[in-house]
Amino acid sequence: MPAPRKTKSADNGARQRLIEATAKVMREEGYAAATSRRVATEAGVKQALVYYYFPTMDDLYVEVLRAGAEVSLANMRATLTDNDPLRTLWLINSDLRMTGLNTEFMALANHRKAIRAELKSYAERVRDIETAAVTVALRAAGMDLEEYPPAAVSMIIAQIARSLCNESAVGVTLGHEELRAFMKRQLDLFAGPSPSP
């Protein structure tokens, strides 16, 4: 009599290890290196298990994106209740670890429709949370929301922080010190001076 087939829930964490291994390979070596063979080796499982859990590599990439998105969204939601949501938004978007993986997903989205759709959905959820946090902060500071539209302010904070990370990743730092000082002054204007370390 043949042995019963192992269920997906009784996998000793292989599925999760594959997701984590894929994220690690993408972060360290780029999405092109995240092949089924390379990911399986990194996760310490047989290559066949990749396709047992994920019918296609796109399915695996989507799960990696979703796992990271849930963590990021939880961090973003925390900005809504933070004492200084604008600076927290700046810090979250200045995290080099997240920027690297996001860059890989952006590159992958240029070639894969499923990744593009998932990335769009995630980006829109992030934008909603960022805008809500900025709205709360600007209202608390008594700012005119027509003169300082929260969606625009949140995009400026997030995009400048991410741009600095992207440039730093390739060694470009010209103007960074000045831009960081400028952004600090703007955040001080909106939220008051930052606390002393």
C-alpha positions as a Python dict, from the first residue, in 0.01 Angstrom:
ca = {
    (1, 'M'): (0, 0, 0),
    (2, 'P'): (148, 341, -95),
    (3, 'A'): (238, 585, 182),
    (4, 'P'): (-14, 866, 228),
    (5, 'R'): (78, 1186, 46),
    (6, 'K'): (219, 1457, 268),
    (7, 'T'): (-25, 1744, 309),
    (8, 'K'): (75, 2103, 246),
    (9, 'S'): (8, 2192, 610),
    (10, 'A'): (239, 1917, 739),
    (11, 'D'): (546, 2039, 555),
    (12, 'N'): (776, 2126, 847),
    (13, 'G'): (785, 2487, 730),
    (14, 'A'): (918, 2416, 380),
    (15, 'R'): (671, 2655, 215),
    (16, 'Q'): (767, 2941, 446),
    (17, 'R'): (1138, 2863, 403),
    (18, 'L'): (1093, 2886, 27),
    (19, 'I'): (928, 3227, 61),
    (20, 'E'): (1205, 3353, 291),
    (21, 'A'): (1479, 3206, 73),
    (22, 'T'): (1335, 3371, -236),
    (23, 'A'): (1326, 3711, -64),
    (24, 'K'): (1686, 3664, 51),
    (25, 'V'): (1813, 3566, -293),
    (26, 'M'): (1626, 3854, -457),
    (27, 'R'): (1763, 4103, -203),
    (28, 'E'): (2122, 3982, -224),
    (29, 'E'): (2156, 3869, -587),
    (30, 'G'): (1859, 4010, -778),
    (31, 'Y'): (1538, 3856, -905),
    (32, 'A'): (1710, 3685, -1200),
    (33, 'A'): (1907, 3472, -953),
    (34, 'A'): (1588, 3354, -779),
    (35, 'T'): (1544, 3038, -987),
    (36, 'S'): (1365, 2730, -855),
    (37, 'R'): (1699, 2552, -818),
    (38, 'R'): (1869, 2842, -636),
    (39, 'V'): (1573, 2902, -405),
    (40, 'A'): (1542, 2532, -320),
    (41, 'T'): (1912, 2515, -235),
    (42, 'E'): (1885, 2826, -15),
    (43, 'A'): (1577, 2682, 161),
    (44, 'G'): (1740, 2341, 205),
    (45, 'V'): (1470, 2151, 17),
    (46, 'K'): (1444, 1957, -308),
    (47, 'Q'): (1371, 2159, -620),
    (48, 'A'): (1047, 1967, -683),
    (49, 'L'): (901, 2116, -364),
    (50, 'V'): (912, 2462, -519),
    (51, 'Y'): (655, 2355, -778),
    (52, 'Y'): (464, 2145, -527),
    (53, 'Y'): (379, 2461, -332),
    (54, 'F'): (393, 2714, -615),
    (55, 'P'): (274, 2604, -962),
    (56, 'T'): (483, 2877, -1125),
    (57, 'M'): (770, 3100, -1018),
    (58, 'D'): (530, 3395, -1053),
    (59, 'D'): (314, 3234, -783),
    (60, 'L'): (619, 3217, -558),
    (61, 'Y'): (717, 3578, -632),
    (62, 'V'): (362, 3693, -555),
    (63, 'E'): (374, 3515, -218),
    (64, 'V'): (708, 3680, -137),
    (65, 'L'): (559, 4017, -227),
    (66, 'R'): (249, 3953, -16),
    (67, 'A'): (451, 3842, 286),
    (68, 'G'): (665, 4155, 274),
    (69, 'A'): (362, 4371, 203),
    (70, 'E'): (181, 4257, 516),
    (71, 'V'): (480, 4349, 733),
    (72, 'S'): (516, 4685, 558),
    (73, 'L'): (147, 4762, 585),
    (74, 'A'): (152, 4689, 958),
    (75, 'N'): (444, 4932, 996),
    (76, 'M'): (262, 5190, 788),
    (77, 'R'): (-56, 5155, 996),
    (78, 'A'): (153, 5227, 1307),
    (79, 'T'): (229, 5573, 1165),
    (80, 'L'): (-137, 5662, 1211),
    (81, 'T'): (-101, 5649, 1590),
    (82, 'D'): (259, 5764, 1616),
    (83, 'N'): (338, 6092, 1794),
    (84, 'D'): (525, 6210, 1485),
    (85, 'P'): (376, 6031, 1183),
    (86, 'L'): (563, 6239, 926),
    (87, 'R'): (907, 6149, 1063),
    (88, 'T'): (799, 5788, 1105),
    (89, 'L'): (687, 5784, 741),
    (90, 'W'): (1028, 5926, 645),
    (91, 'L'): (1211, 5660, 849),
    (92, 'I'): (1006, 5370, 712),
    (93, 'N'): (1076, 5479, 355),
    (94, 'S'): (1445, 5532, 432),
    (95, 'D'): (1499, 5165, 519),
    (96, 'L'): (1761, 5034, 275),
    (97, 'R'): (1656, 4670, 331),
    (98, 'M'): (1306, 4735, 199),
    (99, 'T'): (1420, 4955, -87),
    (100, 'G'): (1641, 4683, -235),
    (101, 'L'): (1365, 4424, -248),
    (102, 'N'): (1114, 4680, -377),
    (103, 'T'): (1354, 4768, -659),
    (104, 'E'): (1374, 4401, -756),
    (105, 'F'): (996, 4373, -762),
    (106, 'M'): (969, 4689, -974),
    (107, 'A'): (1213, 4537, -1225),
    (108, 'L'): (1026, 4205, -1219),
    (109, 'A'): (694, 4388, -1270),
    (110, 'N'): (825, 4522, -1600),
    (111, 'H'): (823, 4165, -1732),
    (112, 'R'): (550, 3988, -1535),
    (113, 'K'): (184, 4092, -1545),
    (114, 'A'): (95, 3905, -1222),
    (115, 'I'): (369, 4085, -1030),
    (116, 'R'): (265, 4421, -1177),
    (117, 'A'): (-97, 4370, -1063),
    (118, 'E'): (8, 4265, -712),
    (119, 'L'): (255, 4552, -681),
    (120, 'K'): (-10, 4800, -793),
    (121, 'S'): (-257, 4671, -533),
    (122, 'Y'): (6, 4691, -258),
    (123, 'A'): (124, 5040, -362),
    (124, 'E'): (-231, 5173, -356),
    (125, 'R'): (-288, 5036, -4),
    (126, 'V'): (38, 5193, 113),
    (127, 'R'): (-53, 5526, -46),
    (128, 'D'): (-391, 5524, 131),
    (129, 'I'): (-228, 5461, 471),
    (130, 'E'): (47, 5717, 412),
    (131, 'T'): (-206, 5979, 306),
    (132, 'A'): (-427, 5912, 610),
    (133, 'A'): (-128, 5947, 844),
    (134, 'V'): (-19, 6272, 679),
    (135, 'T'): (-376, 6407, 692),
    (136, 'V'): (-386, 6348, 1068),
    (137, 'A'): (-46, 6514, 1115),
    (138, 'L'): (-123, 6817, 900),
    (139, 'R'): (-458, 6874, 1067),
    (140, 'A'): (-293, 6851, 1412),
    (141, 'A'): (-36, 7110, 1300),
    (142, 'G'): (-313, 7341, 1176),
    (143, 'M'): (-196, 7328, 814),
    (144, 'D'): (-426, 7422, 528),
    (145, 'L'): (-502, 7092, 353),
    (146, 'E'): (-572, 7266, 23),
    (147, 'E'): (-236, 7439, 25),
    (148, 'Y'): (-63, 7122, 149),
    (149, 'P'): (-261, 6830, 0),
    (150, 'P'): (-195, 6523, 218),
    (151, 'A'): (-154, 6289, -81),
    (152, 'A'): (110, 6519, -230),
    (153, 'V'): (292, 6566, 101),
    (154, 'S'): (294, 6190, 168),
    (155, 'M'): (428, 6123, -183),
    (156, 'I'): (702, 6384, -143),
    (157, 'I'): (816, 6235, 189),
    (158, 'A'): (804, 5873, 68),
    (159, 'Q'): (949, 5929, -279),
    (160, 'I'): (1239, 6146, -164),
    (161, 'A'): (1331, 5893, 106),
    (162, 'R'): (1316, 5605, -145),
    (163, 'S'): (1509, 5801, -406),
    (164, 'L'): (1790, 5865, -158),
    (165, 'C'): (1800, 5492, -79),
    (166, 'N'): (1805, 5395, -447),
    (167, 'E'): (2087, 5637, -523),
    (168, 'S'): (2285, 5533, -215),
    (169, 'A'): (2257, 5170, -325),
    (170, 'V'): (2457, 5252, -640),
    (171, 'G'): (2697, 5489, -466),
    (172, 'V'): (2543, 5824, -564),
    (173, 'T'): (2547, 6063, -267),
    (174, 'L'): (2594, 6406, -426),
    (175, 'G'): (2334, 6642, -277),
    (176, 'H'): (2204, 6386, -26),
    (177, 'E'): (2324, 6573, 282),
    (178, 'E'): (2160, 6893, 163),
    (179, 'L'): (1835, 6717, 75),
    (180, 'R'): (1820, 6541, 413),
    (181, 'A'): (1876, 6875, 591),
    (182, 'F'): (1605, 7034, 376),
    (183, 'M'): (1359, 6754, 456),
    (184, 'K'): (1439, 6781, 827),
    (185, 'R'): (1348, 7151, 814),
    (186, 'Q'): (1022, 7072, 634),
    (187, 'L'): (931, 6800, 885),
    (188, 'D'): (1013, 7043, 1167),
    (189, 'L'): (779, 7296, 1006),
    (190, 'F'): (493, 7047, 993),
    (191, 'A'): (548, 6864, 1321),
    (192, 'G'): (772, 7068, 1547),
    (193, 'P'): (1138, 6999, 1627),
    (194, 'S'): (1255, 6640, 1654),
    (195, 'P'): (1328, 6509, 2004),
    (196, 'S'): (1693, 6498, 2114),
    (197, 'P'): (1852, 6152, 2091),
}
